[in-house]
Amino acid sequence: MIKLIHTADLHLGSPIAGLPEETASALREELFTTLAKICELAESERADAILIAGDLFEEPSPSRSVADRTFSLLGRAGMPVFISPGNHDFMSVHSVYRRQDLPENVRIFRYERIEKIPCGDFDVYGAGFAAPRVEHELLHGFRADPDRPSVMVLHGETEVSSAYYHAVSPRDIAASGLSYLALGHIHARSEAARAGDTLFAYPGCPMGRGFDETGEKGVYIVEIEDRARARFVPLGARKFVTIESGERAVPDGLERDLVKLVLTGESEPVDTEALARELAPRAFYVKVVDRTRLPKRVRERAGEDSLAGAFLRALDAVRAEAGGAGDSEETGALSELAARYGLAALDGEEAPL
């Protein structure tokens, strides 16, 4: 049996924007911890190889310290590591993948054409980005050697219509003859699926870096006998969690995680920064977003014969004029915010945060 670890999209060296620097720094460090966990899992599973399907780094030329730490971890993995450069860490003139001191077990697919590297009793195919965008269907017309088990590691999209990132069509996957296609680029994990006899999957990023990358993160362990099968293994990294609630509270069990609490329902303006400080002991990091609506009694002021009433009626008219868009979440939130600021100004009160 052939056993592989499939990961992608670590984005080592990422700045991790939108968080306090202390928090961002801790997460940048945890990205390396996550890579170490991947290597440890590969060793404990006695895997035959690690497949990294692109965007190992945030950019083609990360800092020397980021590159050194990364290759030191991979060099100690005790098995071959195959890397397909992605649209972030593409093969530029100054690419980190052109270093002369890469560990012997690390193999890079440096070209925008498919290469084959034999690995024991199976073959590993792959290709890499040479620029931030690659606008052709790389897999089209490819056929693997039918006499040996084969896998491919590739950064790309299965939505051919986008066509900017190594478009890979299900038709070409089915015709490839591969046992397994290890994909990267999509940060949300996909369930393993088949096109013809070929199994393919996106493992998603192994650790989230923002509230657009929520939920449990991990890698796929792929086993190939007669056919390939894959099982997802969480790595236990900190999670980004978004909670929409009318309650000003963070549930139990999220002490290690980063929480965005989106307040909903009817409420007076909320001091989000003060509430975030109050809830800080409940999680590694807490961000509070006020998406509440003004209480009904405040909205009823639109019927007043006053400047505040005229303001609210004018605001409602503008929203109604927007038609269907006026009922969108974004337009509704802007309308609520405008009402809060306007009424605060008219009533001589401090503007809401």
Secondary structure, DSSP 8 states (H G I E B T S, - for coil): -EEEEEE----BT---TTS-HHHHHHHHHHHHHHHHHHHHHHHHTT-SEEEE-S-SBSSSS--HHHHHHHHHHHHTSSS-EEE---SSS---TT-GGG-TT--TTEEE--SSS-EEEEETTEEEEE---SSS-B-S-TTTT----TTS-EEEEEE--S-TTT-SB----HHHHHHS--SEEEEES-SS----EEETTEEEE----SS--STTS-S--EEEEEEESSSEEEEEEE-----EEEEEESSS---TT-TTSEEEEEE-SB-S---HHHHHHHHGGGSSEEEEEE--B--HHHHGGGGSSSHHHHHHHHHHHHHHHTGGGGGSHHHHHHHHHHHHHHHHHHTT-----
